Amino acid sequence: MHTRLAIALAVASLAALLDAPAEAQSNPAIAEQMFREGQQLLRQGRISEACEKLAASQRLDPAIGTLMNLAYCHELEGKTASAWSEYADAAAQSARAEEPQRERFAREHAAALEPSLSKMRIEVPRDVAGLEVRLDGTPLPVASIGPEVPVDPGEHTLEASAPAKKAWRQPLHVAPGRGLTVARVELEDDAGSDAALAAPTHPSRTLGYVLAGVGVATVGVGVALLVRAGAFDHKSNDEANVARQFSPPDPTFVSASLADHQSAVASQTAGLVTAGVGAAVLGAGAYFYFARGAAPAAGMHVVPGLAPGQASLALTGAF
């Protein structure tokens, strides 16, 4: 009873200052009714209900007087951060409206609340694209993430979301009085998201692609060597036929025929070996492509080489 009487006396003493029915904008009649009901509930000591009514009136038809009543109600309710913010807003509006008495009242109450404000600092991971943080369902502006900001004491829910990340949610308790609550947002990758499905190919499959490309190129080199061997062989036969037309056979054409024959044999041998190696590399590529569980050796590279009359295939890297 003493608490209700004190509240009723405080409301009555401030009535002339705070009583400000909303000027007509939208739903002024309903806003006026909510305002009157809120004041009546304040006198009865039903603080939470009074704050709801006054907040509804302010939403329907904003006015400085209603805002100051709401700030006072939140101050009684223990929502110090809300009250401080509303007093500061009311003071700014009163200054613009050239109402010094209201401005002074609002500034004094805001200044009295400031030393006892509970504060929160929200820490978020860096370089998370599309990150959205919500406190009690309300999205927070970027400027409020990182620095210490006032928050009402009591129970809160902090949520965070971002593309390709699992939704994150954490209940928080903010103790009344001066103090700092630190909340750290921790996001994990969402394996079922579209972005995760579009993630880079498994390393073994990538190695399979690389080996397949090298294998095709190596087989191509082997085929080229075999074609070259055929050309040398054809040239060697032509030179031998010319040499036989002389008696004794012309030594120049005989020597050229023997040299081209040797080049044909060397190219044929290199072509067969290179084509075989290329086929083996193709097989290895197919293995790594389908056996995605196998991890490739770090830094492994397959390097084909080609020199006149010979071919090579080198496997280099760190193992």
C-alpha positions as CSV (number, residue, x, y, z in Angstrom):
1,M,0.0,0.0,0.0
2,H,2.9,2.4,0.8
3,T,4.4,1.7,-2.6
4,R,1.2,2.4,-4.4
5,L,0.6,5.6,-2.4
6,A,4.1,6.8,-3.2
7,I,3.6,6.2,-6.9
8,A,0.2,7.8,-6.9
9,L,1.6,10.9,-5.2
10,A,4.5,11.1,-7.6
11,V,2.2,10.8,-10.6
12,A,-0.1,13.4,-9.2
13,S,2.8,15.8,-8.5
14,L,4.1,15.4,-12.1
15,A,0.7,15.4,-13.8
16,A,0.8,19.0,-14.9
17,L,4.2,18.4,-16.4
18,L,3.7,15.0,-18.0
19,D,0.0,15.0,-18.9
20,A,0.1,15.6,-22.7
21,P,-2.6,13.9,-24.7
22,A,-1.4,13.2,-28.2
23,E,-2.2,15.7,-30.9
24,A,-4.2,14.1,-33.7
25,Q,-2.1,12.1,-36.2
26,S,-3.4,8.6,-36.5
27,N,-5.9,6.9,-34.1
28,P,-5.8,9.9,-31.7
29,A,-8.9,8.8,-29.8
30,I,-7.5,5.3,-29.1
31,A,-4.1,6.8,-28.2
32,E,-5.8,9.2,-25.8
33,Q,-7.6,6.3,-24.2
34,M,-4.4,4.2,-23.9
35,F,-2.7,7.2,-22.3
36,R,-5.4,7.7,-19.7
37,E,-5.5,4.0,-18.8
38,G,-1.7,4.0,-18.5
39,Q,-1.8,6.8,-16.0
40,Q,-4.6,5.1,-14.0
41,L,-2.6,1.9,-13.9
42,L,0.4,3.8,-12.7
43,R,-1.6,5.3,-9.7
44,Q,-2.7,1.7,-8.9
45,G,0.9,0.5,-8.8
46,R,0.4,-1.8,-11.8
47,I,3.7,-0.8,-13.4
48,S,4.1,-3.4,-16.2
49,E,0.5,-3.0,-17.4
50,A,0.9,0.8,-17.3
51,C,4.0,0.7,-19.4
52,E,2.3,-1.4,-22.0
53,K,-0.6,1.0,-22.3
54,L,1.7,4.0,-22.5
55,A,3.9,2.3,-25.1
56,A,0.8,1.5,-27.2
57,S,-0.3,5.2,-27.0
58,Q,3.1,6.4,-28.1
59,R,3.1,4.0,-31.1
60,L,-0.4,5.2,-32.1
61,D,0.3,8.9,-31.7
62,P,3.8,10.0,-30.7
63,A,3.9,13.0,-28.3
64,I,6.5,14.4,-25.9
65,G,4.3,14.1,-22.9
66,T,3.5,10.4,-23.6
67,L,7.1,9.7,-24.1
68,M,8.0,11.2,-20.8
69,N,5.3,9.3,-19.0
70,L,6.6,6.1,-20.7
71,A,10.2,6.9,-19.6
72,Y,9.0,7.4,-16.0
73,C,7.1,4.2,-16.1
74,H,10.1,2.2,-17.4
75,E,12.2,3.8,-14.7
76,L,9.8,2.5,-12.0
77,E,9.8,-0.9,-13.8
78,G,13.5,-1.1,-13.5
79,K,14.1,-0.9,-17.3
80,T,16.8,1.7,-16.8
81,A,18.3,1.6,-20.3
82,S,14.9,2.1,-21.9
83,A,14.0,4.9,-19.5
84,W,17.4,6.7,-20.0
85,S,17.0,6.5,-23.8
86,E,13.4,7.8,-23.7
87,Y,14.3,10.6,-21.3
88,A,17.2,11.7,-23.7
89,D,14.8,11.6,-26.7
90,A,12.2,13.6,-24.8
91,A,14.8,16.2,-23.8
92,A,15.9,16.6,-27.4
93,Q,12.3,16.9,-28.6
94,S,11.5,19.4,-25.8
95,A,14.5,21.5,-26.8
96,R,13.3,21.6,-30.4
97,A,9.8,22.5,-29.2
98,E,11.2,25.2,-27.0
99,E,9.7,23.7,-23.8
100,P,12.5,24.3,-21.2
101,Q,10.7,22.9,-18.2
102,R,10.1,19.5,-19.8
103,E,13.7,19.5,-21.3
104,R,15.2,20.2,-17.8
105,F,13.1,17.5,-16.2
106,A,14.0,14.9,-18.9
107,R,17.7,15.8,-18.8
108,E,17.9,15.6,-15.0
109,H,16.3,12.1,-14.9
110,A,18.5,10.8,-17.7
111,A,21.6,12.1,-15.9
112,A,20.5,10.5,-12.7
113,L,20.0,7.1,-14.4
114,E,23.3,7.1,-16.4
115,P,25.7,6.1,-13.6
116,S,23.7,3.0,-12.8
117,L,23.1,1.7,-16.3
118,S,23.8,-2.0,-17.0
119,K,25.8,-2.4,-20.2
120,M,26.5,-5.1,-22.7
121,R,29.2,-5.7,-25.3
122,I,28.5,-8.0,-28.2
123,E,31.5,-9.6,-29.8
124,V,31.1,-11.1,-33.3
125,P,33.4,-13.1,-35.6
126,R,35.2,-11.1,-38.2
127,D,34.6,-11.3,-42.0
128,V,31.2,-12.9,-41.8
129,A,29.2,-11.7,-44.8
130,G,25.5,-10.9,-44.2
131,L,25.7,-11.2,-40.4
132,E,22.6,-10.1,-38.6
133,V,22.4,-9.9,-34.8
134,R,19.1,-9.6,-32.9
135,L,18.4,-8.8,-29.3
136,D,15.0,-10.0,-28.1
137,G,13.9,-10.3,-31.8
138,T,15.0,-6.8,-32.8
139,P,17.8,-6.4,-35.3
140,L,20.7,-4.4,-33.9
141,P,22.4,-1.7,-35.9
142,V,26.1,-2.3,-36.8
143,A,27.1,0.7,-34.6
144,S,25.8,-1.1,-31.5
145,I,27.9,-4.3,-32.1
146,G,31.4,-4.1,-30.5
147,P,31.2,-1.1,-28.1
148,E,29.6,-1.1,-24.7
149,V,25.9,-0.1,-25.0
150,P,23.2,0.3,-22.2
151,V,20.7,-2.6,-21.9
152,D,17.8,-3.2,-19.5
153,P,18.5,-5.6,-16.6
154,G,16.7,-8.9,-16.8
155,E,16.4,-11.8,-19.2
156,H,17.3,-11.4,-22.9
157,T,17.8,-13.6,-25.9
158,L,20.6,-12.9,-28.3
159,E,20.4,-14.4,-31.8
160,A,22.7,-14.3,-34.9
161,S,22.4,-15.5,-38.5
162,A,24.4,-15.4,-41.7
163,P,24.4,-17.1,-45.1
164,A,25.9,-20.6,-45.0
165,K,26.0,-20.5,-41.1
166,K,23.9,-22.3,-38.6
167,A,21.4,-20.1,-36.7
168,W,22.8,-19.1,-33.3
169,R,20.8,-18.4,-30.1
170,Q,21.8,-17.7,-26.5
171,P,19.8,-16.6,-23.5
172,L,21.4,-13.9,-21.4
173,H,20.9,-12.6,-17.9
174,V,21.8,-9.0,-17.3
175,A,22.1,-8.1,-13.6
176,P,20.7,-4.8,-12.4
177,G,23.1,-2.0,-11.4
178,R,26.3,-0.9,-13.0
179,G,28.1,-3.7,-14.7
180,L,29.1,-5.2,-18.0
181,T,27.8,-8.3,-19.7
182,V,29.9,-9.7,-22.6
183,A,28.2,-11.9,-25.2
184,R,30.3,-13.6,-27.8
185,V,28.6,-14.8,-31.0
186,E,29.9,-18.1,-32.3
187,L,28.7,-19.2,-35.7
188,E,29.3,-22.6,-37.3
189,D,29.2,-23.6,-41.0
190,D,25.9,-25.1,-42.1
191,A,26.8,-28.2,-44.2
192,G,23.2,-28.3,-45.5
193,S,23.1,-24.7,-46.9
194,D,23.3,-23.8,-50.6
195,A,26.6,-22.1,-50.1
196,A,28.0,-25.2,-48.5
197,L,26.8,-27.4,-51.3
198,A,28.6,-25.1,-53.7
199,A,31.9,-25.5,-51.8
200,P,35.1,-26.4,-53.6
201,T,35.4,-29.9,-55.0
202,H,37.1,-32.5,-52.8
203,P,40.9,-32.4,-53.2
204,S,41.1,-36.0,-54.4
205,R,38.5,-35.3,-57.2
206,T,40.5,-32.2,-58.1
207,L,43.6,-34.3,-58.4
208,G,41.7,-36.8,-60.5
209,Y,40.9,-34.0,-63.0
210,V,44.6,-32.9,-63.0
211,L,45.9,-36.4,-63.6
212,A,43.3,-37.0,-66.3
213,G,44.4,-33.9,-68.1
214,V,48.1,-34.9,-67.8
215,G,47.3,-38.4,-69.0
216,V,45.5,-37.2,-72.1
217,A,48.3,-34.8,-72.9
218,T,50.9,-37.6,-72.4
219,V,49.0,-40.0,-74.6
220,G,48.9,-37.2,-77.2
221,V,52.7,-36.9,-77.0
222,G,53.0,-40.7,-77.4
223,V,50.8,-40.7,-80.5
224,A,52.8,-37.8,-82.0
225,L,56.0,-39.8,-81.4
226,L,54.5,-42.8,-83.1
227,V,53.5,-40.7,-86.1
228,R,57.0,-39.2,-86.2
229,A,58.4,-42.8,-86.1
230,G,56.3,-43.7,-89.1
231,A,57.5,-40.7,-91.0
232,F,61.2,-41.6,-90.3
233,D,60.6,-45.2,-91.4
234,H,58.9,-44.1,-94.6
235,K,61.8,-41.7,-95.3
236,S,64.4,-44.5,-94.5
237,N,62.7,-46.9,-97.0
238,D,62.7,-44.2,-99.7
239,E,66.4,-43.5,-99.2
240,A,67.2,-47.3,-99.3
241,N,65.4,-47.7,-102.6
242,V,67.4,-44.8,-104.1
243,A,70.6,-46.3,-102.8
244,R,69.9,-49.6,-104.6
245,Q,69.7,-47.9,-107.9
246,F,73.4,-47.5,-107.9
247,S,76.0,-50.2,-108.2
248,P,77.6,-50.3,-105.8
249,P,74.8,-48.6,-103.6
250,D,75.4,-44.9,-103.1
251,P,77.0,-44.6,-99.6
252,T,75.4,-41.2,-99.0
253,F,71.8,-42.6,-99.3
254,V,72.8,-45.8,-97.4
255,S,74.0,-43.7,-94.5
256,A,70.9,-41.4,-94.5
257,S,68.7,-44.5,-94.6
258,L,70.4,-46.0,-91.6
259,A,70.2,-42.8,-89.6
260,D,66.5,-42.3,-90.4
261,H,65.8,-46.0,-89.5
262,Q,67.5,-45.5,-86.1
263,S,65.4,-42.3,-85.5
264,A,62.2,-44.3,-86.4
265,V,63.1,-47.0,-83.9
266,A,63.9,-44.5,-81.2
267,S,60.7,-42.5,-81.8
268,Q,58.6,-45.6,-81.9
269,T,60.0,-46.8,-78.6
270,A,59.5,-43.4,-77.0
271,G,56.0,-43.2,-78.4
272,L,55.0,-46.6,-77.0
273,V,56.5,-45.8,-73.6
274,T,54.9,-42.3,-73.4
275,A,51.5,-43.6,-74.5
276,G,51.6,-46.3,-71.9
277,V,52.6,-43.9,-69.2
278,G,49.8,-41.6,-70.3
279,A,47.3,-44.4,-70.1
280,A,48.6,-45.2,-66.6
281,V,48.2,-41.6,-65.5
282,L,44.6,-41.6,-66.9
283,G,43.9,-44.7,-64.8
284,A,45.3,-42.9,-61.7
285,G,43.1,-39.9,-62.5
286,A,40.0,-42.1,-62.7
287,Y,41.0,-43.7,-59.3
288,F,41.3,-40.4,-57.5
289,Y,38.2,-39.0,-59.2
290,F,36.0,-41.9,-57.9
291,A,37.9,-42.6,-54.6
292,R,37.1,-39.2,-53.1
293,G,37.9,-40.4,-49.6
294,A,41.6,-40.6,-50.4
295,A,43.5,-37.4,-49.7
296,P,46.1,-36.4,-52.3
297,A,49.7,-36.0,-51.4
298,A,50.5,-32.4,-50.5
299,G,52.1,-30.4,-53.4
300,M,52.2,-33.3,-55.8
301,H,52.7,-32.5,-59.5
302,V,53.0,-34.7,-62.6
303,V,55.4,-33.2,-65.2
304,P,55.7,-34.7,-68.7
305,G,58.9,-34.0,-70.7
306,L,59.8,-34.4,-74.3
307,A,63.2,-34.2,-76.0
308,P,64.3,-35.2,-79.5
309,G,64.0,-39.0,-79.6
310,Q,62.8,-39.4,-76.0
311,A,60.0,-38.7,-73.6
312,S,59.8,-38.6,-69.8
313,L,57.2,-38.2,-67.0
314,A,58.3,-36.8,-63.6
315,L,56.3,-36.9,-60.3
316,T,57.5,-34.0,-58.1
317,G,56.4,-32.3,-54.9
318,A,56.5,-32.6,-51.1
319,F,55.4,-35.9,-49.6
